[in-house]
Amino acid sequence: MKKILLITFLLSFIIIVSFQTNADTMIYQKNNEEIKQDNKQSVGITFTFDNDSVKVVNDTVRLVFDIMIQASDSGSKFGDAMVYVDYNTDAFGENICAQNNIHITRGDILLGDFMGYDLYELTNFTDNTSSRFAVTTSFIFPALPDIATELPAQPVQFLHISLVVNDTLSTSGLSFQQNLMSGQIYYSDNTTLYDPVIADDTLDIVLIPQPEPLSPPENVLIEIIGTDVQVSWDQVSGASSYSIYSSLLPDTGFTLEASGIIDTDWSQPIPANKKFYFVVSVN
């Protein structure tokens, strides 16, 4: 009788210990999942301006720039986002979306695809106020969050934007609306938020366009014509004049021979020593 009771007690003890161990394991696993979720939610995102330039495109002055993004830590998959940008109306006018004075394309982070289908789309851009535009981008497959593009911990191009400039004597005055953007930037599950959202960068530059770099002249030809050496080349679009440099060596020691040349050829008496020439287009 005692043996039966003892065996029953031992079995009960083993069952209780086993149950307690399983319960502890479940609690441990649950705590781990909660920690992972907390870590996931703690990843922040930063927005900055970069690669800005002022260009003349089809006789229209434009400010061209990129919006860059980066995560505070690697491993997160990027989802939906809404970005708000304020601008100087003296430079660009009001309601630039309604006036069709803005052009936006997807940046590198949004160009991924899945089985030939785009992962992201530029859903909408609109005037939020008369001096602010809003851009919405969407991850198309939130039911498949793992196929989204990972947001790196270094800057990557998010949007490429071009604005028509109305007044080149004004400054751009671009800035983000960080308060509005907080709570609007998601992981690929479109439930988990990036937090914090840091968008305190500004872009405030003078909007005077800089000349585009000119291409070098092509088909440069050196000929002996009578007692002269003649250098000729093809005309370069946008060039107002040309300069000629020469040297006794092929790779170094070049000095200016002539500048302000309007035509596409130039000559001088044959030099006593062999010379090398190159032509520079000038604007």
N, C-alpha and C positions, 0 to 999 in steps of 0.2 A: 504493500500500500504506500509506503514511504517512497519507494523507488518510483512508483507511478506519479506521485505528487511532485517529486523532484524533477522528473523528466518533463512534466507539464509546465512547471515553473521555468525550467531552462528554455523550453520552446517559446513560452510567452516572452521571456527576456530577449531572446534572439529576435522574435518578431517585432518587439517594441524598439530594440536597438536598430534593427534594419529599417523600420519605418522612420525612426528619427533621423537616421543617416540619409535616407532618400529625401526627407523633408528639408534637411539642411542643404543637400545638393540642389534642390529646386530653388530654395531661397538664394543660394549662392549664384545659380545661373540667372535668376531673375535680377539680382543686384548687378551682375555683369552686364545684362542687357540694358538696364537703366543707366549704368555708367557709360556704355557705348552710345546710347541715345543722347545723354547729356553732352558727351564729347562731340557728337555729330552736330548738335544744335549750337555748340560754342564756336564753330568755325565762322569767322567774319569774312567780309568782302570789301575791297577797296576799289573805288572808281577814280581815274585820273584822265587828264587830257594829254595828248602827245602827237608828235609828227605834224605839227601845224605849219601851214604856209599860206601865203596870199598869192593867188595866181590870176592871170587873165585867161579865161576860157571862152572862146568864141566871142571875143570883144566884151565879155562880162567879167568884172572883178569878183572873185570868190575867195572866201576863207575855207580852207580845207583842213580837216583835223580828224584824229581818231579818238574815240573813247576806249580806254584800256581798263581791264579788270584783273584782279588777282585775289586768290583766297589767302587767308591768314595761315592755312595749313593745307597740305596736299591731301587728296583722297576723296573730295566731295565731287558729286556729279551735278552739273549746272542745269537749272530748269528755267521756269518763267521769270521774267524781269520787267520792271517798269522804271524808266529813267526820266528825270525832270531836269531841264537845263534852262536857266535864265540867260538872257542876252540883252545887249544894249540896243534899244530901238533907234537911237540916233544913227547907229551904224547899219542896221539891217531892216529898219522899219518895223511895223507891228504885224502880228498875226502872220508870220512868215509861212506857215503851212497852208493857210487859206490862199495866200498870195503866190503859192507855188515857188517860193524862194528858198527851198531847202530840198536837198537830195540826200537820201540815206541808203546805205547798203550794209549787208551783214558782214561782220568781221570774221577773223579766222576761227574764233571759238564757236561760231554758229554755222560753220560750213560742213560739219560732219554729216554722214548719211548712213542709213541702215538698209541694206538690200536694195540700194538704188534710190531710196526715198530720203528726202531731207529730214534731218533730226529737228531742225529749228526753222521758224518762220518769223519774218518781220511782220507782226500782226497789224500794227497801227502806229502812225505818228500824227499828232494833232496839236492844235494850239490849246494849251491848258489855261493860259491867260494871254493878253496881248503882247506880253514880253517873255513868255515861257512856252517851250514846246515839250511834249511828252512822247516818249517812244516805248512801245510795248513789244517784247519779243516772247515767243512761246516755244516750249519744248513739246513736240507733237505727240510723243508716245509716253505719257505719264504712267501708263499701266506697265511699261517696261523700263523702269528707272535705271537699270544697270547698263543699258545701251547708250545712255547719254554721255556727253563729252566731259571728261574730268577737268575741273577748273584748277589750273596750276597755281603754285605759290609764287609765281613771278608774273609780271604784266603780260597780258595777251590781248590782241585786238578784239574788241567787242562790236563796235560800230565805226563805220567810216562815213563822215558827214561833210557836206559841202553847202555853204550858205552864200547867197548872193549879197554882195556888199553895196549898200546905197551911198554911203559917205566914207571915202577913204581917209578923211581927216579925223574920223572918230576911232575910238578903240573898241575892241570886241566885247569886253565885259561879260565873258561867259563864266558861269558858275553852276554847280549842281544845287538842287533842293534836297539836301540830305534828310530833312525831317519827313518829307513826303515819300522818299525812297525807302526809308526804314519800314519793314513789314511788307515790302513789295518784291523782294528778291528771294527766290526759292531754289531749293534742291530739285533734282529731277522728279522726285515724288510729288512735287508741287504742293506739299504740306509742310515740310520742314523749312524753316526760314534761315537764311544767313543772318548772323547776328554777332557783332554789330555790323551795320552798313556804314562805311566811312567814305564820304564823298565831299570833302572840304577843299578839293583842288580848284584852282581858277585858271582861266586863260584870258589875259587882258593885254592884247598886243595892238600896235598901230597897224592899220589895214592898207598901207601903201604897198602895192604889188612889187615884187622883185623880178627883174628880168629872168626869163628861163635860160639856163645854160645853153650855149650854142654848140652845135655839132662841129667837129673839126672839118675843115675842107677835105673833100675826097678827090681822088684822081690827080694828085699833085704830080706835075711833070716838069722835069728840068731838061732844057735843051740848049745847045750852042747854036746861036743864030748870028752869023757873021763874026763880029768881034765881041759879042755880048753873050752872057749866060742869061737865059730867060726862064723864069718860074711861072707856071700857070696852074690853075685849079678850077674845080667846079664851084659855082655860086652856092652859098649857104643861106637858107631861108632865115630871115630875121637879122642877118649881119648888116651892120651899117658901114663897116670898113674891115680891112685886113692888115695884119702886121707880119713882117718877114724877119726871121731870125736865122743866123748862120753860125757855123763853128768849123774849126779845122778837124774836129773829132766827131764821130758819129753819135756819141751818147752823152756828151757833156760839153760845157764851155760855150753854150750858145749865147750870142749877144744880138741886140736889136739892130737890124739893117735899115728897116724902113717901117713907117706906120702911117695910118690914115689913107691907105690905098683903097680907092673906090672900085677900080677894075678888078678883074680876076686874072691878071697877069702882071709881072714886074720883071725888070731886067737891069743889069749892071755890066760894066766891062768885065771881061773874063779875068778873074783874080790870078795873081802870080802863083798861089798855092791852091790845091784842091780844097773845096768847101762843101759842107753839108748844109742843107736848108730845111726849114719847116715853116709852115704857114699857120697863123692863128686868126680865127674869125672874132670880130669885136662887135659888141652892141653897146 
